[in-house]
Amino acid sequence: MADVRILVAVPAPVLTSRLPRRRAVGARVTAGLAGLACLAGAVVGVPARAADDPFGPVPPPGMRPVAPEAPGAPGAPARGTADAPADVAAYRAWLQRSDWLCRALAARELRLRSDDGVVDALAATLATEDDARVLGVVLAALHGRNRDDLLAEGGIGLANRLVGLLAHPHSVVRQRALAALLPMPPVRLPADATRLRDWWARGKDGLAVEATLAQERREARRRAARGGLATESKTVAPLAMRRYADLERIERDGLEVVVCLDQTGSMEAVIEAAKASIVRLVRRMKDLAPRFRVGLVTYDDGAYVRLALTTDEAALEREFQRVHAAGGGDYEEGVDKALALAFEQRKVAWSRKALRVIIVVGDAPPHDDDAGPMMRMILEKRDDPMFESPVRIDTITTIPGARTAADLVPYFGDIARTGRGAALVLGSAGELATELLLASFGPAWRTALRDLLDDLEAFDAAGAR
């Protein structure tokens, strides 16, 4: 998958100074943007507050922010405290949600945890789960656990479920159930389903005794750690779990994304690659968010609504096929005009309750004279009281070889900061469709969703065999 980086928008003087053929008006625009920051508290150079955006501009693990941020600072991952992750108990509710994506992402996060209660939570999920995609993630999270944890927290119920999954119709589920079950017999057995079934038929009672002893040892260690106290208090980190509520809201109210795409000649490689993968993108988005709608605006010096928000993947493919990269003789383009159309309700038909996202994709900035009015328009439109949540605006720089904040398209960092979104650079034209999907769910989910998408691709490739 392409190396896509999420960048915290940097102050306007840094970005705008990179624009070739600067005109004298540039300095006035930069000063105007700084003035807007004083008015709004969320424009360039001022980190957006997490509470302002349902997703929050959170750089995920593995991505490189322009400047390091202290835990708990704006833009840092949400946690209950600066140091402690969310308590395992906080994940249990999301492991039981009707939305398979919530369950899969919660299990994936627990995969990275080794504290008490993780195996218990995963085993409880496995006992009732029937979605093969989630089963695959839960089983991967159980793989590599030590035997004592599997016995103390999972016991014979977990072993029985794992043995049953050895006959699952999907090959990935069978393989991962086998891997998760291998540590549970008292002696090392070969990775063979028949041998494990034979052991289970004879050794179930013995494992039940071992599980009871493991639970007693676990409880004795807990009492010793508490100094003999009978109870233990734990702090749940509600902020760390808020993004799961966002997923629940997406399932309930929908997710709507308007893509504003530069259609000038320099974008030919990106546009052609997007044409080849846009249907796969929409189908995967519907898989992750059934109430997903997408719209398309293209721009050069002007802007055009190609498609209002729709669930019709055939219509989207048709409109993408009609986009031909051409023109763009001057450097600057009509980014401001594209955003104005994306905000226009009668043109794109946003839903009142859905989470709304605008993604600007291009390799050229707006005209200097248009930058200040554009930022004011974003400030006025983003919190429209007609809608239940503010719109979020991300930008994707598609300049070949772009990797750092120094490579952002001028003003793209400003747009993202004003829109409480993220400024991104795309490492490969062929990955635009995937990047649009990741950006739609917000920075807080980027790393987790990328891993899940890789898992789903492998899952689909294996099929039910």
C-alpha positions in Angstrom: 0.0 0.0 0.0 1.3 3.5 -0.7 3.2 5.6 1.8 0.5 8.1 2.6 1.5 10.6 5.3 -0.8 12.7 7.5 0.6 16.1 8.2 -0.5 18.6 10.8 -1.2 21.8 9.0 1.7 24.3 9.5 1.5 28.1 9.8 0.5 29.9 6.6 3.8 31.8 6.2 5.6 28.5 5.8 3.2 27.2 3.2 2.6 30.3 1.2 6.3 31.1 0.9 6.6 28.0 -1.3 4.3 29.3 -4.1 6.3 30.2 -7.2 5.6 33.4 -9.0 4.5 35.1 -5.8 2.8 38.4 -6.2 2.8 41.3 -3.8 -0.7 40.5 -2.7 0.7 37.3 -1.1 1.9 39.1 1.9 -1.5 40.7 2.4 -3.2 37.3 2.1 -0.9 35.8 4.7 -1.6 38.6 7.1 -5.3 38.2 6.4 -5.1 34.5 7.3 -3.4 35.3 10.5 -6.2 37.7 11.4 -8.7 35.0 10.7 -6.9 32.8 13.2 -7.5 35.4 15.9 -11.2 35.4 15.0 -11.7 31.7 14.7 -9.1 30.0 16.9 -9.0 27.1 14.4 -7.2 28.5 11.4 -3.6 27.8 10.4 -1.0 27.6 13.1 -3.7 27.0 15.8 -4.5 23.3 16.5 -8.1 22.5 16.3 -9.7 21.3 19.5 -10.6 17.7 19.6 -14.1 18.5 20.8 -14.7 20.6 17.6 -14.8 17.7 15.3 -16.6 14.3 15.6 -13.5 12.6 14.4 -10.8 14.9 15.8 -7.6 15.8 14.0 -5.6 13.0 15.6 -2.4 11.8 14.1 -2.4 8.0 14.4 0.5 5.8 15.4 3.0 5.3 12.6 2.4 8.7 10.9 4.8 11.6 11.2 3.3 14.9 12.4 5.2 18.1 11.4 6.0 18.8 15.1 5.8 16.4 18.1 2.8 17.0 20.4 2.7 16.2 24.0 0.2 13.6 25.2 -3.1 15.3 25.9 -2.3 18.2 23.7 -4.7 19.2 20.9 -4.2 16.7 18.1 -2.8 14.0 20.4 -4.5 10.6 20.6 -7.4 10.8 23.0 -6.8 9.0 26.3 -8.4 9.0 29.7 -5.1 10.2 31.2 -1.8 11.3 29.6 -0.2 7.9 30.1 -2.9 5.2 30.6 -4.7 3.6 27.7 -8.4 2.8 27.9 -9.3 0.0 30.3 -10.1 -3.3 28.6 -13.6 -3.2 30.0 -14.3 -0.1 27.9 -14.0 -2.2 24.7 -16.6 -4.8 25.7 -19.6 -2.7 24.6 -18.1 -2.1 21.2 -17.3 -5.8 20.8 -21.0 -6.5 21.0 -22.3 -3.8 18.7 -24.4 -4.6 15.7 -22.0 -2.8 13.4 -19.3 -5.4 12.3 -16.8 -2.6 11.7 -17.0 -1.5 15.4 -16.4 -5.1 16.5 -13.5 -5.7 14.1 -11.7 -2.5 15.1 -12.2 -3.1 18.8 -10.8 -6.6 18.5 -7.9 -5.3 16.4 -7.0 -2.8 19.2 -7.1 -5.5 21.8 -4.7 -7.5 19.6 -2.1 -5.0 20.7 -2.8 -5.4 24.4 -1.5 -8.0 26.8 -3.1 -6.9 30.1 -5.6 -8.9 32.2 -9.1 -9.2 30.7 -8.1 -9.1 27.1 -8.5 -12.8 26.5 -11.7 -12.9 28.4 -13.2 -10.1 26.3 -12.1 -11.7 23.0 -13.4 -15.1 24.1 -16.7 -13.7 25.0 -16.9 -12.1 21.5 -15.8 -15.3 19.8 -18.6 -17.2 21.6 -21.4 -15.3 19.8 -19.7 -14.0 16.6 -20.8 -15.3 13.2 -19.4 -12.7 10.8 -16.4 -14.3 9.2 -14.6 -11.0 8.8 -14.8 -10.3 12.6 -14.0 -13.9 13.4 -10.7 -13.5 11.5 -9.7 -10.4 13.4 -10.7 -11.8 16.8 -8.7 -15.0 16.1 -5.7 -13.0 15.0 -6.0 -11.1 18.3 -5.9 -14.4 20.2 -2.9 -15.8 18.3 0.3 -15.8 20.3 -1.3 -15.5 23.7 0.4 -17.5 26.5 -1.3 -20.7 27.7 -1.9 -19.4 31.2 -4.0 -16.5 29.9 -5.9 -18.7 27.5 -6.8 -21.1 30.3 -7.5 -18.6 33.0 -9.7 -16.2 31.0 -10.9 -18.4 28.1 -11.0 -21.9 29.6 -12.9 -24.8 28.1 -15.4 -22.5 26.5 -12.8 -20.9 24.4 -11.2 -24.2 23.5 -14.5 -25.7 22.5 -15.3 -22.7 20.3 -11.8 -22.9 18.6 -12.3 -26.6 17.9 -15.6 -25.9 16.3 -14.1 -23.2 14.1 -11.6 -25.7 12.7 -14.6 -26.7 10.4 -15.5 -23.2 9.4 -16.2 -22.8 5.6 -13.7 -19.9 5.3 -10.0 -21.0 5.0 -8.7 -17.9 6.9 -11.0 -18.6 9.8 -9.9 -22.2 9.9 -6.2 -21.4 9.8 -6.4 -18.7 12.5 -8.5 -20.9 14.8 -5.9 -23.6 14.4 -3.1 -21.1 15.3 -5.0 -19.8 18.3 -5.8 -23.3 19.6 -2.3 -24.8 19.4 -1.0 -23.4 22.8 -3.9 -24.9 24.7 -3.1 -28.7 24.8 -0.8 -29.7 27.7 1.7 -31.2 25.2 2.9 -29.8 21.9 0.9 -31.1 19.1 1.4 -30.7 15.3 -0.6 -28.0 13.5 -3.2 -30.5 12.3 -6.9 -30.1 12.8 -7.6 -33.8 13.1 -5.0 -34.3 15.9 -6.4 -31.3 17.8 -9.9 -32.7 17.5 -8.7 -36.1 18.8 -7.0 -34.4 21.8 -10.2 -32.4 22.6 -12.3 -35.5 22.6 -10.1 -37.1 25.2 -8.7 -34.1 27.1 -11.6 -31.8 27.7 -12.0 -32.8 31.4 -8.3 -32.4 32.1 -8.2 -29.0 30.5 -11.2 -27.9 32.7 -9.1 -28.8 35.8 -6.1 -26.9 34.5 -8.3 -23.9 33.7 -9.6 -23.8 37.3 -6.1 -23.9 38.7 -5.0 -21.1 36.3 -7.9 -19.0 37.5 -6.9 -19.6 41.1 -3.3 -18.6 40.4 -4.4 -15.5 38.6 -6.7 -14.4 41.5 -3.9 -15.1 44.1 -1.5 -12.9 42.1 -4.1 -10.1 41.9 -4.8 -10.2 45.7 -1.0 -10.1 46.4 -0.6 -7.1 44.1 -3.5 -5.3 45.9 -2.0 -6.1 49.3 -4.8 -8.5 50.2 -7.7 -6.1 49.3 -10.8 -7.8 47.9 -11.7 -5.2 45.4 -9.8 -3.2 42.7 -10.9 0.1 41.2 -10.1 0.8 37.6 -10.4 4.0 35.6 -12.0 3.8 32.2 -10.7 6.3 29.6 -13.9 7.6 27.9 -12.1 9.9 25.5 -10.2 6.9 24.0 -13.4 5.3 23.2 -15.2 8.3 21.7 -14.1 7.3 18.1 -16.2 4.1 18.5 -19.2 6.3 19.1 -18.3 8.0 15.8 -18.5 4.6 14.0 -21.8 3.9 15.6 -23.1 7.3 14.4 -21.8 6.5 10.9 -23.8 3.3 10.9 -26.9 5.1 12.2 -26.9 8.4 10.4 -24.5 7.8 7.5 -21.2 9.1 6.1 -21.2 11.5 3.2 -18.1 12.5 1.2 -17.7 15.1 -1.5 -14.5 14.8 -3.5 -13.2 18.0 -5.0 -10.8 16.9 -7.8 -8.3 19.0 -9.8 -8.9 18.0 -13.4 -6.0 19.8 -15.0 -3.4 18.1 -17.2 -0.8 17.5 -14.4 -3.4 15.3 -12.7 -3.7 12.8 -15.5 -1.9 9.9 -13.8 -4.0 10.3 -10.6 -7.3 10.6 -12.5 -6.6 7.6 -14.7 -5.6 5.5 -11.7 -8.8 6.6 -9.8 -11.0 5.6 -12.8 -9.6 2.0 -12.5 -10.4 1.6 -8.8 -13.3 3.9 -8.0 -16.0 1.1 -8.1 -13.9 -1.1 -5.8 -13.6 1.9 -3.5 -17.3 2.5 -3.3 -18.1 -1.1 -2.7 -15.6 -1.3 0.1 -17.0 1.9 1.6 -20.5 0.5 1.5 -19.1 -2.6 3.2 -17.6 -0.5 6.0 -20.4 2.1 6.1 -23.7 0.9 4.6 -25.2 4.4 4.6 -22.3 5.9 2.6 -22.9 8.5 -0.1 -20.4 10.2 -2.3 -20.4 13.2 -4.6 -17.9 14.6 -7.1 -16.8 18.1 -7.9 -14.0 18.8 -10.4 -12.2 22.0 -11.0 -9.6 23.9 -13.1 -10.0 27.7 -13.0 -13.7 27.1 -12.7 -15.6 24.3 -10.9 -18.3 21.8 -11.8 -20.6 19.5 -9.9 -20.2 16.2 -11.7 -22.4 14.2 -9.3 -24.5 15.2 -6.3 -24.3 12.9 -3.3 -25.4 9.4 -4.2 -25.2 5.7 -3.4 -25.1 4.8 -7.1 -21.7 3.3 -7.8 -22.4 3.0 -11.5 -23.2 6.7 -11.7 -20.0 7.6 -10.0 -18.0 5.3 -12.3 -19.7 7.0 -15.3 -18.9 10.5 -14.1 -15.3 9.6 -13.3 -14.9 8.1 -16.8 -16.0 11.4 -18.2 -13.3 13.4 -16.4 -10.4 14.1 -18.7 -7.3 15.8 -17.4 -6.6 18.9 -19.5 -5.6 22.5 -19.4 -4.0 24.2 -16.4 -1.6 26.5 -18.2 -1.3 28.8 -15.2 -0.2 27.5 -11.8 -3.1 28.4 -9.6 -6.6 26.8 -9.9 -10.1 27.4 -8.7 -9.9 25.5 -5.4 -12.1 28.1 -3.8 -14.8 27.7 -6.4 -14.8 23.9 -5.9 -15.3 24.3 -2.1 -18.1 26.8 -2.7 -19.9 24.2 -4.8 -19.3 21.5 -2.3 -20.9 23.7 0.4 -23.9 24.5 -1.8 -26.8 22.4 -0.5 -29.0 22.6 -3.6 -26.1 21.3 -5.7 -24.8 18.4 -3.6 -27.8 17.6 -1.3 -26.1 16.9 2.1 -28.2 15.0 4.7 -28.9 16.8 7.9 -27.7 14.1 10.3 -24.9 12.4 8.4 -21.2 13.0 9.2 -20.0 15.2 6.4 -16.5 15.3 4.8 -15.0 17.3 1.9 -11.7 16.1 0.4 -9.8 18.4 -1.8 -7.4 16.5 -4.2 -4.9 18.4 -6.3 -1.4 19.7 -7.0 -2.0 23.4 -7.4 -3.2 26.2 -5.0 -6.0 28.7 -5.3 -5.2 32.1 -6.7 -3.7 34.5 -4.1 -6.6 36.9 -4.4 -9.1 34.1 -3.6 -7.3 32.7 -0.6 -8.6 35.1 2.0 -12.3 35.0 0.9 -12.0 31.2 0.7 -10.9 30.9 4.3 -13.7 33.2 5.4 -16.2 31.1 3.5 -15.0 27.9 5.2 -15.3 29.6 8.6 -18.9 30.6 7.8 -20.0 27.3 6.2 -18.4 24.6 8.3 -20.7 25.0 11.3 -23.9 25.5 9.4 -26.7 25.1 12.0 -28.9 23.4 9.4 -26.8 20.2 10.0 -26.2 18.2 13.2 -22.4 18.2 12.9 -19.8 20.4 11.3 -18.3 19.5 8.0 -14.6 18.4 8.0 -12.3 19.3 5.2 -9.2 17.3 4.3 -6.7 18.0 1.6 -4.5 15.6 -0.4 -1.4 16.9 -2.1 -0.7 14.8 -5.3 2.6 16.3 -6.3 5.0 13.5 -7.4 7.6 12.8 -4.7 5.8 14.9 -2.0 6.5 13.5 1.5 6.8 16.3 4.1 5.1 19.5 5.1 7.5 21.4 2.9 5.9 19.6 -0.1 2.2 20.5 0.6 0.4 22.4 -2.1 0.4 26.1 -0.9 -2.7 26.9 1.1 -3.7 23.2 1.4 -2.5 23.1 5.0 -4.5 26.3 5.7 -7.6 24.8 4.2 -7.3 21.6 6.3 -6.7 23.5 9.5 -9.6 25.9 8.9 -11.8 22.9 8.1 -10.6 21.0 11.2 -9.2 18.3 9.0 -5.9 16.9 8.0 -3.4 17.8 5.2 -2.1 14.7 3.5 0.5 13.9 0.8 0.0 11.0 -1.6 3.0 8.8 -2.3 1.5 7.0 -5.3 -1.1 8.0 -7.8 -2.5 4.4 -7.9 -3.5 4.6 -4.2 -5.8 7.6 -4.4 -9.0 5.5 -4.1 -7.6 3.8 -0.9 -6.5 7.1 0.5 -10.0 8.6 -0.1 -11.5 5.8 1.9 -9.0 6.2 4.8 -9.5 10.0 4.9 -13.3 9.6 5.0 -13.2 8.0 8.4 -10.8 10.6 9.8 -7.2 10.6 11.1 -8.0 8.8 14.3 -8.8 5.6 12.4 -6.2 5.8 9.7 -3.7 3.2 10.9 -6.4 0.8 12.2 -8.4 0.9 9.0 -5.3 0.5 6.8 -4.4 -2.7 8.7 -8.0 -3.9 8.5 -8.2 -3.2 4.8 -5.0 -5.3 4.2 -6.6 -8.1 6.3 -9.9 -7.9 4.3 -8.0 -8.0 1.0 -6.3 -11.2 2.1 -9.6 -12.5 3.4 -11.3 -11.9 0.1 -8.5 -13.4 -1.9 -8.6 -16.6 0.2 -12.3 -16.9 -0.1 -14.4 -19.7 1.3 -12.4 -22.8 0.3 
